[in-house]
């Protein structure tokens, strides 16, 4: 779980560019006892004392920040960390004129509230250097929306850059000469326009793009657009439900220490669409309308012929067009950079990769960031995203490229409930993709299975932060997920399903992990596995063995698999599991292969060679002391079972306590589903790699 080490002395290092203190809006954003009076200038003082921001300051004063009625101006006068993109008076005057308001006092309070929240990010400080290379700011603003970023350059006649700035939400540019103004509780940047955000649902926003008419029509005819438009927020969700309120701000033992935990504040629903432009559909596939798109879908999925007079036909989830369109969509939304995680991944040898269930949960999508030099050929773009790209060993399919931004600078990408991205091809769960792209070790972080994490911004994005998880103000919040919060998870009434936010020094893939525990020693949890093509697979659990773990029984589709699994590292754990350090040894190559085979025969695998835990000197990872998972006895993979999986069945994993005395818990970090064509091959150049 965690690398237990002293890091409190690091807190004296000083201010870090991305030091974060997370707000807790369901608990009134900031309690009065946390207010702190600084002797220096606060953000509220800065806005109110500079005449250029007087009108934005008035807007902020007229807004509200919480159910207790504290306005945002009061909030930014308090202890905390804020980033403010402040429109100057000229920008506000332009907004007033465009919207027909005679003055700021004529702007409705709810509009003032939206404007103020749009321009403020609570919990993290971003200077302009932090924005370079991003398509969007990693943390949502106080309106729970992302601010997209575009670097814009002014060139002279010789083509040399003479000026550069950042455009936010394709509406306002940062005035670089007036940026990075530091105050006691954050930083202020001037923008030349009031930033806009779309209040449309994702399908409606996409209708504004004339280049994707066919996909838009297909979303409408299949009924998927309507499903997205009608699912925005669960208004019945109450994080202060009596059963769970006891855990808000409380400590739970998480394997090595007592950590603060909270229940998620919101339960929002968001979506992603990968939209192939009409020009590519025409030139690459010969698709010019719905009938020709249907014919293509039928070539992939089979099914009945198209009947243009039967509107209900296309809304059937088993219909070929419905399945094709659903495969272009994800049941969550996030920014370009956050589709994959690089925390703890050695990106020079391993492309960051995630596997997600599509809108049709029986069709899985692989999203990969291209970072490894030996895999980059031709017109491949380093650090860009590719969907359903082969591993370049067993499958050379280069996949579908995802564009970072839209071609038209006047179009917004983020809607009220999601993003859309243009791509250079149609995604298809074809036999070629299933036999090629999926003919590899499929490793997925636990969080990949739960779209609610992305849609509610629960996944921590500041793993280098130095604040201890034992602090209630830690940016990496630990979340308890009550029954009903995650759609595909069921937990017994005594069980606690706990997510621990990422830290680079955790003994965890991507820095975060899940734990099962209980107040009375009894937990029982069931969740759905990602779908994979029909075949024989090894199912492996990646976890960290520790003395504080317990013993649990694993089930596949309700059937127990193997004997109860002891997650403890007690006794002769190393000897009985055949562990040896994979790279820190003096064994010959043949001896290493023999010892690996012995360990595999005991159902154990080393941890991945391309994953590491870090003790570090700086937040950017320099001066690091990296410890590879493959050389740590605790960070390993265990074969839970070998099974035949059917791509048309929603397979489930169940984890039930056998021994969970005191604070003993089950830890599960990631799973691997490995086809027999990969795990069953021995011999140099053919066997599964160690990464």
JOKAWO-V695091 format. One record per residue. N is the residue number from 0. SS is DSSP state (A for helix, B for strand, O for the rest). PHI is phi in whole degrees, 0 to 359 (none if undefined). NEAR is the number of other ideal C-beta (glycine too) atoms within 10 Angstrom. Layout:
n=N ss=SS phi=PHI near=NEAR
n=N ss=SS phi=PHI near=NEAR
This chain:
n=0 ss=O phi=none near=25
n=1 ss=B phi=234 near=20
n=2 ss=O phi=277 near=20
n=3 ss=O phi=280 near=11
n=4 ss=O phi=204 near=7
n=5 ss=O phi=273 near=6
n=6 ss=O phi=232 near=14
n=7 ss=A phi=296 near=10
n=8 ss=A phi=295 near=8
n=9 ss=A phi=293 near=15
n=10 ss=A phi=295 near=12
n=11 ss=A phi=273 near=7
n=12 ss=A phi=300 near=11
n=13 ss=O phi=117 near=7
n=14 ss=O phi=288 near=8
n=15 ss=O phi=249 near=17
n=16 ss=O phi=299 near=13
n=17 ss=O phi=237 near=19
n=18 ss=O phi=292 near=19
n=19 ss=B phi=236 near=23
n=20 ss=O phi=233 near=22
n=21 ss=O phi=282 near=22
n=22 ss=O phi=281 near=22
n=23 ss=B phi=228 near=18
n=24 ss=A phi=298 near=16
n=25 ss=A phi=289 near=18
n=26 ss=A phi=252 near=18
n=27 ss=O phi=65 near=15
n=28 ss=B phi=64 near=20
n=29 ss=O phi=200 near=22
n=30 ss=O phi=283 near=11
n=31 ss=A phi=297 near=9
n=32 ss=A phi=289 near=6
n=33 ss=A phi=268 near=13
n=34 ss=O phi=296 near=13
n=35 ss=O phi=219 near=11
n=36 ss=O phi=263 near=9
n=37 ss=O phi=268 near=13
n=38 ss=O phi=280 near=5
n=39 ss=O phi=275 near=9
n=40 ss=O phi=279 near=14
n=41 ss=O phi=274 near=21
n=42 ss=A phi=299 near=28
n=43 ss=A phi=298 near=22
n=44 ss=A phi=297 near=16
n=45 ss=A phi=300 near=22
n=46 ss=A phi=294 near=24
n=47 ss=A phi=277 near=18
n=48 ss=A phi=265 near=11
n=49 ss=O phi=256 near=18
n=50 ss=A phi=302 near=10
n=51 ss=A phi=298 near=16
n=52 ss=A phi=248 near=23
n=53 ss=A phi=299 near=15
n=54 ss=A phi=284 near=22
n=55 ss=A phi=293 near=28
n=56 ss=A phi=299 near=23
n=57 ss=A phi=294 near=18
n=58 ss=A phi=299 near=26
n=59 ss=A phi=297 near=29
n=60 ss=A phi=295 near=17
n=61 ss=O phi=273 near=20
n=62 ss=O phi=265 near=21
n=63 ss=O phi=240 near=18
n=64 ss=O phi=246 near=25
n=65 ss=O phi=204 near=17
n=66 ss=O phi=295 near=11
n=67 ss=O phi=277 near=11
n=68 ss=O phi=84 near=9
n=69 ss=O phi=289 near=16
n=70 ss=O phi=283 near=19
n=71 ss=A phi=293 near=26
n=72 ss=A phi=299 near=20
n=73 ss=A phi=295 near=17
n=74 ss=A phi=298 near=26
n=75 ss=O phi=277 near=25
n=76 ss=O phi=264 near=20
n=77 ss=O phi=255 near=20
n=78 ss=O phi=303 near=15
n=79 ss=O phi=154 near=24
n=80 ss=O phi=227 near=22
n=81 ss=B phi=228 near=25
n=82 ss=B phi=243 near=23
n=83 ss=B phi=239 near=26
n=84 ss=B phi=255 near=26
n=85 ss=B phi=265 near=24
n=86 ss=B phi=289 near=25
n=87 ss=O phi=282 near=20
n=88 ss=A phi=299 near=16
n=89 ss=A phi=298 near=12
n=90 ss=A phi=294 near=23
n=91 ss=A phi=293 near=25
n=92 ss=A phi=300 near=15
n=93 ss=A phi=296 near=14
n=94 ss=A phi=297 near=22
n=95 ss=A phi=300 near=17
n=96 ss=A phi=295 near=10
n=97 ss=A phi=294 near=10
n=98 ss=A phi=254 near=11
n=99 ss=O phi=75 near=7
n=100 ss=O phi=263 near=15
n=101 ss=O phi=298 near=9
n=102 ss=O phi=203 near=11
n=103 ss=A phi=299 near=21
n=104 ss=A phi=294 near=10
n=105 ss=A phi=270 near=11
n=106 ss=O phi=286 near=22
n=107 ss=O phi=304 near=10
n=108 ss=A phi=301 near=11
n=109 ss=A phi=294 near=10
n=110 ss=A phi=289 near=16
n=111 ss=A phi=302 near=21
n=112 ss=A phi=299 near=21
n=113 ss=A phi=296 near=19
n=114 ss=A phi=299 near=25
n=115 ss=A phi=299 near=27
n=116 ss=A phi=295 near=22
n=117 ss=A phi=297 near=21
n=118 ss=O phi=266 near=27
n=119 ss=B phi=236 near=23
n=120 ss=B phi=244 near=26
n=121 ss=B phi=256 near=26
n=122 ss=O phi=110 near=21
n=123 ss=B phi=202 near=24
n=124 ss=O phi=247 near=23
n=125 ss=O phi=244 near=22
n=126 ss=O phi=267 near=15
n=127 ss=A phi=296 near=15
n=128 ss=A phi=296 near=8
n=129 ss=A phi=288 near=16
n=130 ss=A phi=269 near=18
n=131 ss=O phi=297 near=10
n=132 ss=O phi=82 near=9
n=133 ss=O phi=264 near=19
n=134 ss=O phi=266 near=19
n=135 ss=B phi=199 near=25
n=136 ss=O phi=291 near=23
n=137 ss=O phi=295 near=20
n=138 ss=O phi=260 near=21
n=139 ss=O phi=290 near=18
n=140 ss=O phi=281 near=22
n=141 ss=O phi=289 near=23
n=142 ss=O phi=265 near=18
n=143 ss=O phi=59 near=15
n=144 ss=O phi=232 near=20
n=145 ss=O phi=275 near=23
n=146 ss=O phi=259 near=28
n=147 ss=B phi=283 near=25
n=148 ss=B phi=230 near=21
n=149 ss=B phi=226 near=17
n=150 ss=B phi=280 near=13
n=151 ss=B phi=243 near=12
n=152 ss=B phi=238 near=10
n=153 ss=B phi=254 near=10
n=154 ss=B phi=252 near=11
n=155 ss=O phi=269 near=9
n=156 ss=O phi=295 near=5
n=157 ss=O phi=274 near=6
n=158 ss=O phi=85 near=6
n=159 ss=O phi=271 near=9
n=160 ss=B phi=286 near=9
n=161 ss=B phi=249 near=9
n=162 ss=B phi=200 near=10
n=163 ss=B phi=211 near=13
n=164 ss=B phi=206 near=19
n=165 ss=B phi=240 near=22
n=166 ss=B phi=259 near=19
n=167 ss=B phi=256 near=25
n=168 ss=O phi=53 near=24
n=169 ss=O phi=54 near=20
n=170 ss=O phi=230 near=19
n=171 ss=B phi=237 near=21
n=172 ss=B phi=258 near=16
n=173 ss=B phi=288 near=21
n=174 ss=O phi=278 near=16
n=175 ss=A phi=299 near=14
n=176 ss=A phi=291 near=7
n=177 ss=A phi=240 near=16
n=178 ss=O phi=254 near=18
n=179 ss=O phi=61 near=13
n=180 ss=B phi=279 near=17
n=181 ss=B phi=276 near=15
n=182 ss=B phi=234 near=20
n=183 ss=O phi=300 near=17
n=184 ss=O phi=242 near=24
n=185 ss=B phi=155 near=23
n=186 ss=B phi=213 near=24
n=187 ss=B phi=236 near=22
n=188 ss=B phi=241 near=22
n=189 ss=B phi=272 near=23
n=190 ss=B phi=240 near=26
n=191 ss=O phi=269 near=17
n=192 ss=O phi=211 near=19
n=193 ss=O phi=289 near=23
n=194 ss=O phi=290 near=23
n=195 ss=O phi=250 near=15
n=196 ss=O phi=223 near=21
n=197 ss=O phi=280 near=17
n=198 ss=O phi=259 near=11
n=199 ss=O phi=277 near=16
n=200 ss=O phi=287 near=20
n=201 ss=A phi=303 near=26
n=202 ss=A phi=300 near=22
n=203 ss=A phi=292 near=16
n=204 ss=A phi=298 near=22
n=205 ss=A phi=294 near=23
n=206 ss=O phi=296 near=15
n=207 ss=O phi=284 near=14
n=208 ss=O phi=266 near=20
n=209 ss=A phi=287 near=11
n=210 ss=A phi=273 near=18
n=211 ss=A phi=232 near=24
n=212 ss=A phi=296 near=15
n=213 ss=A phi=292 near=20
n=214 ss=A phi=296 near=24
n=215 ss=A phi=300 near=22
n=216 ss=A phi=294 near=15
n=217 ss=A phi=293 near=24
n=218 ss=A phi=299 near=26
n=219 ss=A phi=290 near=16
n=220 ss=A phi=294 near=20
n=221 ss=O phi=278 near=23
n=222 ss=O phi=84 near=17
n=223 ss=A phi=292 near=24
n=224 ss=A phi=301 near=24
n=225 ss=A phi=294 near=14
n=226 ss=A phi=296 near=18
n=227 ss=A phi=290 near=26
n=228 ss=A phi=294 near=18
n=229 ss=O phi=264 near=10
n=230 ss=O phi=230 near=15
n=231 ss=O phi=238 near=17
n=232 ss=B phi=212 near=16
n=233 ss=O phi=275 near=15
n=234 ss=O phi=287 near=7
n=235 ss=O phi=275 near=7
n=236 ss=O phi=288 near=18
n=237 ss=O phi=226 near=13
n=238 ss=O phi=290 near=21
n=239 ss=O phi=258 near=11
n=240 ss=O phi=308 near=11
n=241 ss=A phi=305 near=7
n=242 ss=A phi=293 near=10
n=243 ss=A phi=254 near=19
n=244 ss=A phi=300 near=14
n=245 ss=O phi=296 near=11
n=246 ss=O phi=266 near=20
n=247 ss=O phi=292 near=17
n=248 ss=O phi=77 near=14
n=249 ss=B phi=262 near=14
n=250 ss=B phi=258 near=14
n=251 ss=B phi=232 near=19
n=252 ss=B phi=288 near=16
n=253 ss=O phi=242 near=22
n=254 ss=O phi=115 near=26
n=255 ss=O phi=220 near=17
n=256 ss=O phi=199 near=14
n=257 ss=B phi=267 near=13
n=258 ss=B phi=245 near=25
n=259 ss=B phi=290 near=19
n=260 ss=B phi=221 near=22
n=261 ss=B phi=219 near=20
n=262 ss=B phi=265 near=23
n=263 ss=O phi=306 near=23
n=264 ss=O phi=287 near=21
n=265 ss=O phi=229 near=16
n=266 ss=O phi=226 near=19
n=267 ss=B phi=263 near=20
n=268 ss=O phi=239 near=21
n=269 ss=O phi=221 near=26
n=270 ss=B phi=217 near=27
n=271 ss=B phi=231 near=26
n=272 ss=B phi=237 near=28
n=273 ss=B phi=262 near=25
n=274 ss=B phi=260 near=22
n=275 ss=B phi=275 near=23
n=276 ss=O phi=299 near=20
n=277 ss=A phi=302 near=18
n=278 ss=A phi=297 near=10
n=279 ss=A phi=287 near=17
n=280 ss=A phi=302 near=22
n=281 ss=A phi=289 near=14
n=282 ss=A phi=284 near=10
n=283 ss=A phi=267 near=12
n=284 ss=A phi=235 near=16
n=285 ss=O phi=72 near=10
n=286 ss=O phi=265 near=22
n=287 ss=O phi=233 near=12
n=288 ss=O phi=198 near=14
n=289 ss=A phi=295 near=18
n=290 ss=A phi=303 near=11
n=291 ss=A phi=287 near=16
n=292 ss=A phi=293 near=25
n=293 ss=A phi=297 near=24
n=294 ss=A phi=298 near=16
n=295 ss=A phi=295 near=18
n=296 ss=A phi=300 near=25
n=297 ss=A phi=295 near=17
n=298 ss=A phi=291 near=12
n=299 ss=A phi=269 near=18
n=300 ss=A phi=250 near=19
n=301 ss=O phi=72 near=9
n=302 ss=O phi=97 near=17
n=303 ss=O phi=288 near=12
n=304 ss=O phi=290 near=9
n=305 ss=O phi=288 near=19
n=306 ss=O phi=236 near=11
n=307 ss=O phi=294 near=11
n=308 ss=O phi=266 near=5
n=309 ss=O phi=249 near=12
n=310 ss=O phi=292 near=10
n=311 ss=O phi=287 near=9
n=312 ss=A phi=302 near=19
n=313 ss=A phi=285 near=23
n=314 ss=A phi=271 near=16
n=315 ss=O phi=284 near=16
n=316 ss=O phi=302 near=13
n=317 ss=O phi=270 near=10
n=318 ss=O phi=292 near=23
n=319 ss=A phi=301 near=23
n=320 ss=A phi=291 near=25
n=321 ss=A phi=302 near=24
n=322 ss=A phi=296 near=24
n=323 ss=A phi=295 near=25
n=324 ss=A phi=294 near=27
n=325 ss=A phi=299 near=24
n=326 ss=O phi=285 near=26
n=327 ss=O phi=274 near=25
n=328 ss=B phi=233 near=24
n=329 ss=B phi=240 near=25
n=330 ss=O phi=275 near=24
n=331 ss=O phi=203 near=23
n=332 ss=O phi=220 near=23
n=333 ss=O phi=199 near=21
n=334 ss=O phi=278 near=22
n=335 ss=A phi=305 near=21
n=336 ss=A phi=292 near=19
n=337 ss=A phi=270 near=17
n=338 ss=A phi=294 near=22
n=339 ss=O phi=233 near=18
n=340 ss=O phi=245 near=24
n=341 ss=O phi=251 near=17
n=342 ss=O phi=303 near=22
n=343 ss=O phi=73 near=25
n=344 ss=B phi=258 near=23
n=345 ss=O phi=280 near=17
n=346 ss=O phi=287 near=15
n=347 ss=O phi=279 near=10
n=348 ss=O phi=238 near=14
n=349 ss=O phi=220 near=18
n=350 ss=O phi=290 near=21
n=351 ss=O phi=302 near=21
n=352 ss=B phi=214 near=21
n=353 ss=B phi=227 near=19
n=354 ss=B phi=240 near=21
n=355 ss=B phi=236 near=21
n=356 ss=B phi=288 near=24
n=357 ss=B phi=281 near=21
n=358 ss=O phi=304 near=24
n=359 ss=O phi=265 near=20
n=360 ss=O phi=296 near=18
n=361 ss=O phi=270 near=18
n=362 ss=O phi=236 near=21
n=363 ss=B phi=261 near=26
n=364 ss=B phi=245 near=24
n=365 ss=B phi=259 near=21
n=366 ss=B phi=241 near=22
n=367 ss=B phi=227 near=24
n=368 ss=B phi=263 near=23
n=369 ss=O phi=273 near=21
n=370 ss=O phi=234 near=20
n=371 ss=O phi=276 near=19
n=372 ss=A phi=301 near=9
n=373 ss=A phi=291 near=8
n=374 ss=A phi=263 near=18
n=375 ss=O phi=264 near=15
n=376 ss=O phi=222 near=9
n=377 ss=O phi=57 near=5
n=378 ss=O phi=265 near=7
n=379 ss=O phi=301 near=14
n=380 ss=O phi=245 near=13
n=381 ss=O phi=299 near=11
n=382 ss=O phi=72 near=15
n=383 ss=O phi=273 near=15
n=384 ss=B phi=266 near=24
n=385 ss=B phi=229 near=24
n=386 ss=B phi=253 near=22
n=387 ss=O phi=54 near=26
n=388 ss=O phi=273 near=23
n=389 ss=O phi=290 near=21
n=390 ss=O phi=278 near=20
n=391 ss=O phi=65 near=15
n=392 ss=O phi=245 near=12
n=393 ss=O phi=273 near=15
n=394 ss=O phi=220 near=19
n=395 ss=O phi=263 near=11
n=396 ss=O phi=298 near=15
n=397 ss=O phi=278 near=18
n=398 ss=O phi=77 near=23
n=399 ss=B phi=255 near=21
n=400 ss=B phi=277 near=18
n=401 ss=B phi=256 near=19
n=402 ss=O phi=285 near=19
n=403 ss=O phi=290 near=19
n=404 ss=O phi=226 near=17
n=405 ss=O phi=278 near=19
n=406 ss=O phi=293 near=10
n=407 ss=O phi=276 near=12
n=408 ss=O phi=292 near=10
n=409 ss=O phi=266 near=8
n=410 ss=O phi=258 near=17
n=411 ss=O phi=271 near=20
n=412 ss=O phi=259 near=26
n=413 ss=B phi=258 near=22
n=414 ss=B phi=259 near=26
n=415 ss=O phi=302 near=19
n=416 ss=O phi=230 near=22
n=417 ss=B phi=151 near=26
n=418 ss=B phi=243 near=25
n=419 ss=B phi=229 near=27
n=420 ss=B phi=230 near=19
n=421 ss=B phi=274 near=22
n=422 ss=B phi=226 near=22
n=423 ss=O phi=260 near=14
n=424 ss=O phi=182 near=17
n=425 ss=O phi=272 near=23
n=426 ss=O phi=281 near=22
n=427 ss=O phi=215 near=21
n=428 ss=O phi=275 near=25
n=429 ss=O phi=274 near=16
n=430 ss=A phi=297 near=10
n=431 ss=A phi=298 near=13
n=432 ss=A phi=292 near=23
n=433 ss=A phi=295 near=18
n=434 ss=A phi=277 near=15
n=435 ss=A phi=257 near=17
n=436 ss=O phi=298 near=25
n=437 ss=O phi=273 near=21
n=438 ss=O phi=274 near=19
n=439 ss=O phi=201 near=19
n=440 ss=B phi=289 near=17
n=441 ss=B phi=259 near=21
n=442 ss=B phi=250 near=22
n=443 ss=B phi=228 near=22
n=444 ss=B phi=295 near=22
n=445 ss=A phi=307 near=21
n=446 ss=A phi=295 near=22
n=447 ss=A phi=297 near=22
n=448 ss=A phi=277 near=22
n=449 ss=O phi=238 near=24
n=450 ss=A phi=300 near=25
n=451 ss=A phi=300 near=23
n=452 ss=A phi=295 near=22
n=453 ss=A phi=290 near=22
n=454 ss=A phi=291 near=23
n=455 ss=O phi=243 near=24
n=456 ss=O phi=56 near=21
n=457 ss=O phi=272 near=19
n=458 ss=O phi=282 near=20
n=459 ss=O phi=293 near=27
n=460 ss=O phi=241 near=21
n=461 ss=O phi=233 near=25
n=462 ss=O phi=292 near=23
n=463 ss=O phi=272 near=19
n=464 ss=O phi=298 near=22
n=465 ss=O phi=264 near=18
n=466 ss=O phi=288 near=21
n=467 ss=O phi=296 near=17
n=468 ss=O phi=292 near=22
n=469 ss=O phi=280 near=12
n=470 ss=O phi=266 near=12
n=471 ss=O phi=292 near=17
n=472 ss=O phi=262 near=18
n=473 ss=O phi=298 near=22
n=474 ss=O phi=291 near=23
n=475 ss=O phi=273 near=23
n=476 ss=O phi=290 near=21
n=477 ss=B phi=260 near=21
n=478 ss=B phi=249 near=23
n=479 ss=B phi=265 near=22
n=480 ss=O phi=254 near=22
n=481 ss=O phi=294 near=19
n=482 ss=O phi=304 near=15
n=483 ss=O phi=98 near=14
n=484 ss=O phi=284 near=21
n=485 ss=O phi=266 near=21
n=486 ss=O phi=299 near=14
n=487 ss=O phi=254 near=16
n=488 ss=B phi=230 near=19
n=489 ss=B phi=235 near=16
n=490 ss=B phi=236 near=23
n=491 ss=O phi=294 near=17
n=492 ss=O phi=296 near=9
n=493 ss=O phi=266 near=14
n=494 ss=B phi=274 near=23
n=495 ss=B phi=240 near=21
n=496 ss=B phi=262 near=22
n=497 ss=B phi=244 near=23
n=498 ss=B phi=254 near=24
n=499 ss=B phi=254 near=27
n=500 ss=O phi=299 near=24
n=501 ss=O phi=291 near=25
n=502 ss=O phi=221 near=30
n=503 ss=O phi=293 near=23
n=504 ss=O phi=262 near=19
n=505 ss=B phi=288 near=28
n=506 ss=O phi=278 near=27
n=507 ss=O phi=216 near=30
n=508 ss=A phi=297 near=27
n=509 ss=A phi=63 near=26
n=510 ss=A phi=84 near=25
n=511 ss=O phi=243 near=27
n=512 ss=B phi=200 near=29
n=513 ss=B phi=240 near=26
n=514 ss=B phi=233 near=23
n=515 ss=B phi=244 near=23
n=516 ss=B phi=214 near=25
n=517 ss=B phi=200 near=21
n=518 ss=O phi=290 near=12
n=519 ss=O phi=244 near=9
n=520 ss=O phi=84 near=16
n=521 ss=O phi=227 near=14
n=522 ss=O phi=229 near=24
n=523 ss=B phi=205 near=19
n=524 ss=B phi=227 near=23
n=525 ss=B phi=230 near=17
n=526 ss=B phi=215 near=20
n=527 ss=B phi=273 near=18
n=528 ss=O phi=279 near=21
n=529 ss=O phi=298 near=19
n=530 ss=O phi=283 near=23
n=531 ss=O phi=228 near=20
n=532 ss=O phi=303 near=19
n=533 ss=O phi=306 near=13
n=534 ss=B phi=166 near=18
n=535 ss=B phi=261 near=14
n=536 ss=B phi=223 near=22
n=537 ss=B phi=271 near=23
n=538 ss=B phi=249 near=21
n=539 ss=B phi=245 near=23
n=540 ss=B phi=252 near=22
n=541 ss=B phi=263 near=26
n=542 ss=B phi=204 near=27
n=543 ss=B phi=240 near=28
n=544 ss=O phi=284 near=24
n=545 ss=O phi=215 near=20
n=546 ss=O phi=299 near=14
n=547 ss=O phi=275 near=20
n=548 ss=B phi=284 near=25
n=549 ss=O phi=239 near=25
n=550 ss=B phi=236 near=17
n=551 ss=B phi=220 near=25
n=552 ss=B phi=252 near=16
n=553 ss=B phi=260 near=22
n=554 ss=B phi=232 near=17
n=555 ss=B phi=244 near=17
n=556 ss=O phi=53 near=16
n=557 ss=O phi=86 near=8
n=558 ss=B phi=259 near=10
n=559 ss=B phi=296 near=13
n=560 ss=O phi=240 near=18
n=561 ss=O phi=71 near=12
n=562 ss=O phi=273 near=10
n=563 ss=O phi=308 near=14
n=564 ss=B phi=263 near=20
n=565 ss=B phi=270 near=17
n=566 ss=O phi=270 near=24
n=567 ss=O phi=279 near=15
n=568 ss=O phi=257 near=16
n=569 ss=O phi=281 near=11
n=570 ss=O phi=64 near=10
n=571 ss=O phi=267 near=7
n=572 ss=A phi=306 near=15
n=573 ss=A phi=295 near=13
n=574 ss=A phi=294 near=8
n=575 ss=A phi=285 near=11
n=576 ss=A phi=251 near=16
n=577 ss=O phi=74 near=16
n=578 ss=O phi=287 near=20
n=579 ss=O phi=211 near=18
n=580 ss=O phi=290 near=13
n=581 ss=O phi=289 near=20
n=582 ss=O phi=249 near=11
n=583 ss=O phi=265 near=10
n=584 ss=O phi=206 near=12
n=585 ss=O phi=247 near=5
n=586 ss=O phi=285 near=13
n=587 ss=O phi=285 near=9
n=588 ss=A phi=300 near=8
n=589 ss=A phi=293 near=9
n=590 ss=A phi=295 near=12
n=591 ss=A phi=297 near=15
n=592 ss=A phi=297 near=15
n=593 ss=A phi=293 near=12
n=594 ss=A phi=291 near=16
n=595 ss=A phi=297 near=18
n=596 ss=A phi=297 near=12
n=597 ss=A phi=299 near=12
n=598 ss=A phi=293 near=18
n=599 ss=A phi=297 near=18
n=600 ss=A phi=294 near=9
n=601 ss=O phi=268 near=13
n=602 ss=O phi=73 near=18
n=603 ss=B phi=244 near=18
n=604 ss=B phi=232 near=22
n=605 ss=O phi=300 near=23
n=606 ss=O phi=294 near=26
n=607 ss=O phi=299 near=26
n=608 ss=O phi=286 near=18
n=609 ss=O phi=266 near=21
n=610 ss=B phi=241 near=24
n=611 ss=B phi=218 near=21
n=612 ss=B phi=251 near=24
n=613 ss=B phi=233 near=20
n=614 ss=B phi=256 near=14
n=615 ss=O phi=225 near=18
n=616 ss=O phi=256 near=13
n=617 ss=O phi=229 near=11
n=618 ss=O phi=294 near=18
n=619 ss=O phi=275 near=12
n=620 ss=O phi=92 near=15
n=621 ss=O phi=288 near=8
n=622 ss=O phi=58 near=9
n=623 ss=O phi=276 near=14
n=624 ss=B phi=243 near=10
n=625 ss=B phi=272 near=14
n=626 ss=B phi=239 near=17
n=627 ss=B phi=292 near=21
n=628 ss=A phi=303 near=24
n=629 ss=A phi=291 near=22
n=630 ss=A phi=252 near=18
n=631 ss=O phi=251 near=21
n=632 ss=O phi=293 near=16
n=633 ss=O phi=274 near=20
n=634 ss=B phi=271 near=27
n=635 ss=B phi=227 near=22
n=636 ss=B phi=242 near=23
n=637 ss=B phi=240 near=19
n=638 ss=B phi=280 near=19
n=639 ss=B phi=287 near=21
n=640 ss=B phi=188 near=17
n=641 ss=B phi=246 near=15
n=642 ss=B phi=210 near=16
n=643 ss=B phi=269 near=9
n=644 ss=B phi=249 near=19
n=645 ss=O phi=251 near=14
n=646 ss=O phi=295 near=16
n=647 ss=O phi=264 near=7
n=648 ss=O phi=243 near=12
n=649 ss=O phi=275 near=13
n=650 ss=O phi=283 near=17
n=651 ss=B phi=233 near=15
n=652 ss=B phi=248 near=21
n=653 ss=B phi=240 near=19
n=654 ss=B phi=235 near=22
n=655 ss=B phi=235 near=20
n=656 ss=B phi=292 near=26
n=657 ss=B phi=246 near=14
n=658 ss=B phi=221 near=14
n=659 ss=O phi=218 near=22
n=660 ss=O phi=288 near=9
n=661 ss=O phi=64 near=10
n=662 ss=O phi=261 near=16
n=663 ss=O phi=299 near=22
n=664 ss=B phi=218 near=26
n=665 ss=B phi=259 near=27
n=666 ss=B phi=241 near=27
n=667 ss=B phi=226 near=21
n=668 ss=O phi=257 near=26
n=669 ss=B phi=207 near=23
n=670 ss=B phi=241 near=23
n=671 ss=B phi=234 near=22
n=672 ss=B phi=245 near=23
n=673 ss=B phi=241 near=23
n=674 ss=B phi=292 near=21
n=675 ss=A phi=300 near=13
n=676 ss=A phi=296 near=15
n=677 ss=A phi=255 near=20
n=678 ss=A phi=286 near=20
n=679 ss=O phi=270 near=13
n=680 ss=O phi=257 near=11
n=681 ss=O phi=244 near=11
n=682 ss=O phi=114 near=7
n=683 ss=O phi=299 near=8
n=684 ss=O phi=83 near=6
n=685 ss=O phi=239 near=10
n=686 ss=O phi=289 near=16
n=687 ss=O phi=300 near=18
n=688 ss=O phi=284 near=13
n=689 ss=O phi=269 near=16
n=690 ss=O phi=272 near=16
